[in-house]
């Protein structure tokens, strides 16, 4: 004899949180895609909403402005594309990091997007502040590698970490923006060797 039903069948609960998280990821992915397809000036909240298949109000509920959305999206994309290396040596870490950074040359639209973001940061004060925050987060990743090198005794404890980060990131941005010479992933190891030689010789400023 069949068991007596005690009420409606219970199903696993699927709440708004899951759908909300999915929608947020769709918005971030759509933003990155549109940024790399058409650049920052052409990107609109309306376009992102259409690509992500969400309402504009949904986007504005999470991000107060286009700059905030763009940097949040690109920060997530960059972190996924360039996870922090931990090879066991500062030279290995920096070489792995710069090699991946220089591989942007394999993606012309990403290069164009980065140039556009830098250009916009010179013209829009609100975007400039947000852009600097993102750049700061990437510098934090880099200085983390240097700090591990200090802890292992590979670098002196009094090096100027900010200046060291400038030395490491400088060739990337200068070559990306000016285009006077190409960025090549194969050059990363040589650049790291030069920077570390300068840091170890005391030719770079010490931290005050």
Secondary structure, DSSP 4 states (H G I P E B T S, - for coil): -PPPP-SSPP-----HHHHHHHHHHHHHHHHHHHHHHH-TTT--HHHHHHHHT--HHHHHHH-SSHHHHHHHHHHHHHHHHSPPP--SSHHHHHHHHHHHHHGGGG-HHHHHHHHHHHHHHHH-HHHHHHHHHHHHHHHHHHHHHHHHHHHTTSS-TTB-HHHHHHHHHHHHHHHHHH-SS---GGGHHHHHHHHHHHHHHT-SPBP-
